[in-house]
Structures are given as C-alpha cells and as structure tokens.
Amino acid sequence: MAKRLRISTFIIVVVIMSFSKTLEGENMKDLKIRWQRLVNEEGHTCERCGSTEGNVHEAYNILQKALAPLEIEVVLEESSLDPAKCAEDILESNRIWINDHPLEAWLGANTGSSPCNFCCEELGDDAECRTMIIKGTVYESIPTQLLIKAGLIAASELLVVEPELPCCDAKTSGKGESPACCPESDCHSGEEKEH
C-alpha cells in the first residue's frame, strides 16, 4: 500500500507541476492546513496527537516545496484544546482540515474512535479519541503520506485553467476569411480543410 501511495502521490505532483507554466503571473493561492488537538495544563498531549504533529509538520514542509512553483502557499494553523473544551467532544481532538474541508473528505475516509490512555487520564476512563479509517485500516495518528495526498488533491482544485479560445471562431469569421489573429493556413472557420 505504501508503494502505491508513493506512486499516486508522485503522479499527482507531476500533474500539478505540469500546470506551473500556465499559472505564471497569477495571484498566489493559499492551501490552508488547520490542525487541533488536546493539550493539558502542563503543555503535554497524547502519543497519537504528538505523532500526528510531527507528521503534519513534515507534510507541510514537503507541500511547501512541491507547491511553491505553482504559486500555492501552504499555510499551517495549529490550535490547542484544553481538557475542559475537549471533554465536550473528544472527537474534536486530532482533527485536520485542508481548505476548510475535513481531511477524511479529501481521502474518502471515515472517522472512528479508540481508547487513549492519556485522554482517559485527562478526561475520564471512557475517553475514546478520534481515528481515521481508510479501506479497513485504522489510523490513530495520521501518516505524513496521507496528509500529503490530501494536500495535493486540495491543491489540484486551486488550479483553475481557463480554456483557450480557438484562434478562428466560426461565428465571427466568414468562409474563406482569415482573421488577423491567425494565418489563413490555420483558419478553418469551423470546417475541415480541403486537400
């Protein structure tokens, strides 16, 4: 699976990079990654959130380098939930959004939960923290590769390529006329050339 994910990620990067010439001179666009997790009064978090934090930073750095030629700036926002806020809804911890859409939406994943020792100590014995499920695999911490994949998918939506109008428009150029925009040999006025 890891090899297929690397190949898929590589293909997406190549496709995105192929549009870089088209975007020269356009305004910089933002790819916003937002991540939140439980942090206690001592500044500690659980193992899964700690692992995800490192992966979020790694994915952020990789996406910054990959998307810069496309004039896409990657912005990372991190926020902490205190235990009282997290106790209201523990599944809000270790949540990630990319361009205001949940990570799982970009990946076709589902969310679930599983017991977390740290959160049980902070919030009570029945605390179950967020997990993400993709094709039957449960992730307690979010792998770098999945963050990159979701980021590339989201970035591809920022690439709006306007269709080029044909040089010769059958509606505005008459048969046999050659508009000033192109040589007569290139102008078909909507019809096939005769040989």
Sequence and secondary structure as in RCSB ss.txt:
>XXXX:A:sequence
MAKRLRISTFIIVVVIMSFSKTLEGENMKDLKIRWQRLVNEEGHTCERCGSTEGNVHEAYNILQKALAPLEIEVV
LEESSLDPAKCAEDILESNRIWINDHPLEAWLGANTGSSPCNFCCEELGDDAECRTMIIKGTVYESIPTQLLIKA
GLIAASELLVVEPELPCCDAKTSGKGESPACCPESDCHSGEEKEH
>XXXX:A:secstr
 HHHHHHHHHHHHHHHHHTTTTTTTS  EEEEEEEEEE  TTS   HHHHHHHHHHHHHHHHHHHHHGGGTEEEE
EEEEEE HHHHHH GGGTTEEEETTEEHHHHHT EEEEEE HHHHHHH TT EEEEEEETTEEESS  HHHHHHH
HHHHHHHH        SS TTTS TT   TTS GGG  TTS    
